[in-house]
Amino acid sequence: METYQCAEWESKQKEAAAATMAYLVGVLADNDYVAGGRFSAADITTFAGLAFADLAKVEIPQSHENLQAWHSRLANRPPISG
């Protein structure tokens, strides 16, 4: 495991995650899913990216209600929820 960690890189990545989540809020304001009206690989990829962000202690802000709702819907899909 690496012992050196670059705090500046971490900070930039958290900024990128926040910007991406803000973008997704806009996308999901007009669509049920990331790429439109149907569940697709874009949703799977986005869900996985948010899972990695969560591991890094970057959570979806409560103010991003439609992103929270989308995430909850996907988390409850049988292939994801088990």
LINKA-V695756 format. One line per field, one symbol per residue. ss: DSSP state (A for helix, B for strand, O for the rest). phi: phi as a letter, one per 30 degrees, with the letter a starting at -180 (. if undefined). psi: psi as a letter, one per 20 degrees, with the letter a starting at -180 (. if undefined). Layout:
ss->???
phi->???
psi->???
This chain:
ss->OOOOOOAAAAAAAAAAAAAAAAAAAAAAAAOOBOOBOOOOAAAAAAAAAAAAAAAOOOOOOOOOAAAAAAAAAAAOOAAAAO
phi->.dcdbcdddeddddddddddddddeddddcbdbeckcbdbedddddddddddddddiccddedceddddeddeddcdedcdj
psi->qqhppohgggghhhgggggghgghgggihiqhrhkciqpahhggggggghghghhjkoqpqhimghggggggghhjpghgi.
